[in-house]
Amino acid sequence: MTESAGSASRVPDVRGWLGEALFARVAGPDGASHRDRIHLREGPRWFEPGSPITRVHADASMFVGGLRALLLQTMHPAAMLAVHEHSGFRGDMWGRLHRTSRFLAVTTFGAADDAQRAVDVVRSIHERVVGVMPDGTPYAASDPHLLRWVHVAEALSFLQAHQVYGAAPLDQADRDTYVAQLAEVGERLGVVDPPRTEAELEAAFEEFRPELRGTPEARAAIRYVLLTPPLPLVARPAYAVIAAASVGLMPAWTRWPLRLPWLPVSERTVVRVLGTLATGTIRWAMGPGPVRSQAS
C-alpha cells in the first residue's frame, strides 16, 4: 500500500473517531440507543424529512446556535433565577446539554408518540420549578410568558446561527416555515400564541427588551459556561472557537450587561472564518454515515 493510499484509508478512521467523540459529548453516554429509537423507530412524525426544521436541527450550526441561545436566555432575570436556583448548570452542565439535545432531536425527528412523551416530561418538570424574585414577585417555569421568552431566544438563535454558519441557509419562505414549525413544539410546551414568521419572531424579541438585563447570576453563569467548561484541555481550543462564534452573534446591546467582549471587526472577519471552519469540521466529522442529527 502506498503512503497516499494509507493516508486516505486513515481519513474515515479519523472522521469516525471525531464524529463519535462529538456525538458522545452532546448526546451523552447512552446517546446511541436514543439515536436509534429516534431515527429508526417506525411511525408518523410531527415534521416531514427535509422540511426546514429538520434541515436546521440536523446542521452543525446548532452547536453555535445552542450556545448563543443559552447566553441570550440569561438576559431575563426570572428565567435566569429559575436556572440558578433549580438547575445544575455548574455541576451538571453536560447533563443539561444531553437532555436539551435529546428533546430537540425527538421532537424534530422522532415518532409522534415519543415526541409527545418528551413534551409531557418537560411540562411536568416545569410545574415543579417555582420560586420568588428578590422583590417578592413569584416566578414559575410553567408561566407562559417565561416559556415564550425561552422559545423566542431559542428560535432566534438557532435560525441566526444557521443563516451564518449553516451548510445551506434558508430563503425567506423556508425561514418563515421554520419559525412556524418550531411554534408547533412551543405551543405543546405551553407557549401561548408563539410567533409563526420571522418578522413576528423579531417583533416578539423586541417586546421583551424592556425586561432584559444582566444580573450577577447571569454573569456568573456566562463566565462558567464560556471560560471554565468541564472539558479536557485538548478540546478547549475548539470549544473556544464555538464560544467566540456564539458571542459574535449576540446583539451589541447585550454585551456590556453580560460583560461580553465586542470586537465588531474581528467578529466579522477572524471569528466568522474560524467559526465557519469549526462548524465545517463538525459537519465533516458527523456525516455521512448512520443517520443522525446534531441535536441527537
C-alpha positions in Angstrom: 0.0 0.0 0.0 1.4 3.4 -0.9 1.8 6.2 1.6 -1.0 8.2 -0.1 -3.3 5.2 0.0 -2.5 4.6 3.6 -3.3 8.2 4.4 -6.6 8.0 2.5 -7.6 4.9 4.5 -7.0 6.7 7.8 -9.3 9.5 6.9 -12.5 7.5 7.6 -11.0 6.4 10.9 -10.3 10.0 12.0 -13.7 11.0 10.8 -15.4 8.2 12.7 -13.5 8.8 15.9 -14.1 12.5 15.8 -17.8 12.1 14.9 -18.4 9.6 17.7 -16.5 11.8 20.2 -18.6 14.9 19.3 -21.8 12.8 19.4 -21.0 11.3 22.8 -20.2 14.8 24.3 -23.5 16.3 23.0 -25.8 13.3 23.3 -24.4 11.6 26.4 -23.1 8.0 27.1 -26.5 6.4 26.1 -26.9 8.7 23.1 -26.6 5.9 20.5 -29.5 3.9 21.9 -31.7 7.1 21.9 -30.5 7.9 18.4 -31.5 4.6 17.1 -35.0 4.9 18.6 -35.4 8.4 17.4 -34.4 7.8 13.8 -35.2 4.1 13.2 -38.5 3.5 15.0 -41.4 3.4 12.6 -44.4 5.7 12.9 -45.7 9.1 11.9 -43.5 12.1 12.7 -44.5 15.7 13.5 -42.4 17.0 10.7 -41.6 15.8 7.2 -38.0 14.8 6.4 -36.3 17.6 4.5 -38.6 20.3 5.9 -36.9 23.4 7.3 -36.9 22.4 10.9 -35.2 19.1 10.1 -32.6 20.8 8.0 -31.8 23.4 10.7 -31.7 21.0 13.6 -29.5 18.5 11.7 -26.8 21.0 10.8 -23.6 21.6 12.7 -24.6 25.3 13.2 -26.7 24.1 16.1 -23.5 23.9 18.2 -23.2 27.7 17.8 -27.0 28.3 18.0 -27.5 26.3 21.1 -24.7 28.2 23.0 -26.0 31.5 21.7 -29.5 30.6 23.0 -28.1 29.8 26.4 -26.3 33.2 26.6 -29.3 35.1 25.4 -31.7 33.4 27.8 -29.7 34.6 30.8 -30.9 38.2 30.0 -34.3 37.6 31.5 -33.9 37.9 35.3 -36.8 35.5 36.2 -35.6 32.8 33.7 -32.1 33.2 35.0 -33.1 32.9 38.6 -35.0 29.8 37.9 -31.9 28.2 36.3 -29.7 29.5 39.1 -31.9 28.1 41.9 -33.2 24.9 40.3 -30.6 23.8 37.7 -27.1 22.3 38.0 -25.5 24.5 35.3 -22.2 24.1 37.2 -22.4 20.5 38.4 -24.5 19.1 35.6 -23.8 21.3 32.6 -23.3 18.4 30.2 -26.3 16.5 31.6 -28.5 19.6 30.8 -27.0 19.6 27.3 -27.7 16.0 26.8 -31.4 16.4 27.9 -31.8 19.5 25.7 -30.3 18.0 22.6 -32.4 14.8 23.1 -35.6 16.9 23.4 -34.8 18.7 20.2 -33.9 15.5 18.4 -37.0 13.6 19.5 -39.5 16.4 18.8 -37.9 17.1 15.4 -37.1 13.6 14.1 -38.8 11.1 16.5 -42.0 9.2 16.3 -45.0 11.4 17.2 -45.9 9.5 20.4 -42.2 9.7 21.6 -42.2 13.4 20.8 -45.4 13.9 22.9 -44.0 12.0 25.8 -40.9 14.2 25.8 -43.1 17.3 25.9 -45.1 15.8 28.7 -41.9 15.2 30.8 -40.7 18.7 30.3 -44.0 20.2 31.2 -44.1 18.1 34.4 -40.6 19.4 35.3 -41.7 23.0 34.7 -44.6 22.6 37.1 -42.1 21.9 39.9 -39.8 24.9 39.2 -41.2 27.8 41.3 -39.7 30.5 43.4 -39.7 34.1 44.4 -37.8 37.0 42.9 -35.7 39.4 45.2 -38.6 41.9 45.1 -41.1 39.3 46.3 -42.6 38.5 42.9 -43.3 34.8 42.4 -42.0 33.1 39.3 -42.8 29.7 37.7 -41.1 27.9 34.8 -44.6 27.0 33.6 -45.5 30.7 33.2 -46.5 31.1 29.6 -44.6 34.5 29.5 -41.3 32.9 30.6 -41.9 29.9 28.2 -42.4 32.4 25.4 -39.1 34.1 26.2 -37.2 30.8 26.2 -38.9 29.9 22.9 -38.2 33.2 21.2 -34.5 33.2 22.3 -34.0 29.6 21.0 -35.8 30.2 17.7 -33.8 33.4 17.0 -30.5 31.8 18.0 -31.0 28.6 16.0 -32.2 30.4 12.9 -29.5 33.1 13.0 -26.7 30.6 13.6 -28.0 28.5 10.6 -28.1 31.6 8.4 -24.5 32.5 9.2 -22.9 29.0 9.7 -25.3 26.5 8.1 -24.4 24.5 5.1 -27.4 25.8 3.2 -29.0 29.0 4.6 -32.8 29.2 4.2 -34.6 31.5 1.9 -37.4 33.8 3.3 -40.2 31.3 2.8 -38.3 28.5 4.5 -37.3 30.8 7.4 -41.0 31.5 8.0 -41.8 27.8 7.7 -39.1 27.0 10.3 -40.4 29.5 12.8 -44.0 28.1 12.2 -42.8 24.6 12.7 -40.9 25.4 15.9 -44.0 27.2 17.1 -45.8 23.9 17.0 -43.4 22.5 19.5 -43.6 25.6 21.6 -47.3 25.5 21.7 -47.3 22.0 23.0 -44.9 23.1 25.8 -47.3 25.8 26.9 -46.2 28.8 24.9 -49.3 31.0 24.1 -49.5 32.2 20.5 -45.9 31.7 19.6 -44.6 33.7 16.6 -45.0 32.0 13.3 -43.0 34.1 10.9 -39.5 35.5 11.1 -41.0 39.0 11.3 -43.2 38.0 14.2 -40.2 36.4 15.9 -38.2 39.5 15.7 -41.1 41.6 16.9 -41.6 39.3 19.8 -37.9 39.6 20.8 -38.2 43.4 20.7 -41.2 43.2 23.0 -39.1 41.5 25.7 -36.3 44.1 25.6 -37.6 46.3 28.4 -37.5 43.2 30.7 -34.0 42.1 29.8 -30.8 43.0 31.8 -27.6 41.4 33.0 -27.8 40.1 36.6 -25.0 38.8 38.8 -26.4 35.3 38.4 -26.4 35.7 34.6 -22.8 37.0 34.5 -21.6 34.2 36.8 -23.3 31.6 34.6 -21.8 33.0 31.4 -18.3 33.1 33.0 -18.6 29.5 33.9 -20.0 28.4 30.5 -17.5 30.4 28.4 -14.4 30.3 30.5 -14.4 27.1 32.6 -16.3 24.4 30.7 -15.7 20.9 32.2 -13.7 19.8 29.1 -10.3 18.2 28.7 -7.6 20.6 27.6 -7.3 19.2 24.2 -11.0 20.0 23.5 -10.9 23.6 24.8 -9.5 25.3 21.7 -12.3 24.0 19.5 -14.9 25.0 22.2 -13.3 28.4 22.4 -14.0 28.9 18.7 -17.6 27.8 19.0 -18.0 30.1 22.0 -16.5 33.1 20.2 -18.8 32.4 17.2 -21.8 32.3 19.6 -20.8 35.6 21.3 -20.3 37.1 17.9 -23.9 36.5 17.1 -25.2 38.2 20.3 -26.8 41.7 19.8 -24.4 44.5 20.5 -26.6 46.0 23.3 -26.3 42.7 25.3 -22.5 42.8 25.6 -22.0 45.3 28.4 -24.8 44.0 30.7 -23.4 40.5 30.3 -19.7 41.6 30.3 -19.2 40.1 26.9 -16.5 41.4 24.6 -17.5 43.4 21.5 -14.9 43.4 18.7 -17.0 44.1 15.6 -14.2 44.0 13.0 -12.7 40.8 14.4 -16.2 39.2 14.8 -17.0 39.9 11.1 -13.6 38.6 9.9 -11.5 36.3 12.1 -14.3 34.9 14.2 -16.5 34.2 11.2 -13.7 32.4 9.4 -12.8 30.3 12.4 -16.5 29.6 13.2 -17.1 28.5 9.6 -14.1 26.3 9.8 -15.2 24.8 13.1 -18.8 24.0 12.0 -17.4 22.7 8.7 -15.2 20.3 10.6 -18.1 19.2 12.8 -20.2 18.7 9.8 -17.5 16.6 8.1 -16.9 14.5 11.2 -20.6 13.7 11.9 -21.6 12.7 8.4 -22.1 10.9 6.2 -22.7 7.7 8.0 -25.6 6.4 10.1 -28.4 8.9 10.1 -28.2 11.3 13.0 -28.8 14.9 13.8 -26.5 17.4 15.6 -29.3 17.6 18.2 -29.4 13.9 18.8 
